[in-house]
Amino acid sequence: APKLLKPQIQEPQIQEPQASAPEHMWSWFIDGGPAAITLATLDGHHRVTGPELTLEGTFADWKMHGSGSAENRCFKLEGQFLDDSFVSGKCTFKPTGIRPEVVCMEGTFKPWPVRDMSVNAPLLHGAHCKVTHPGGSTRSEGAFVRGRFVEGTMYHKDGAIIYQGTFRALPRDSDRSPDSRDMFDCGILYGASGVPIYEGQFKDGVYHGIGILHFTGHSQRGIFIDGHMSREIAPQVLPDVPPPPYPR
């Protein structure tokens, strides 16, 4: 009887994968050399340059993780990075045709993927943030939620207080300055000498709602409409003016 030949089964050859640069980075340069020739995992401090972006700082598995900086033609990020996202530090806008003056933001940010940096800016998000407006004209310090200033203090460039309180959101299509008085919601407006001149509610940048108008030696409490007092209220019946809630 013919013998049955046992089929020869070859065991598949399993090759250990080699760590290499992510595909979208193979046209980049690491410390002056092409990323494509670097097969080892990128860890430690390095300078990585691409067509429109330069990264420098601490890396872990090809991701920025620790202190460092990221820079493109529009702005520069300096501070702390987590899993390739900018989370805290300083964002400085460079002068451009659209934005001729330098704007600086400092504090904590919504995690911002550095490899997707574009003309859009990171969003401040935290209780202790600061923005220096174009040309240093004003400075805002306080709480920001998803890039919107919600509560804090606005200063003149000389350090004098302009306003302290809560802020309302401007319409997305608004062409008004981000330090516009139209943002005032409920708080204290100060005069040039640093003395409070009005305390209460605002609408479109003017007194509107319950408030107190301060004069030299006395104050008037009342209901204001479009910047003018509509009805004076005795101090003992003036209700409190709680700041409106804002999204967290």
Salt bridges, closest charged atoms under 4 A:
ASP31 OD2 - HIS46 ND1 2.68
GLU56 OE1 - ARG47 NH1 2.93
GLU71 OE2 - LYS94 NZ 2.73
ASP83 OD1 - HIS65 ND1 3.45
ASP84 OD2 - ARG115 NE 3.09
GLU106 OE2 - LYS130 NZ 3.71
GLU141 OE2 - ARG139 NE 2.61
ASP182 OD2 - ARG176 NH1 2.60
ASP185 OD1 - ARG168 NH2 2.83
GLU199 OE1 - HIS214 NE2 3.88
ASP226 OD1 - HIS208 ND1 3.60
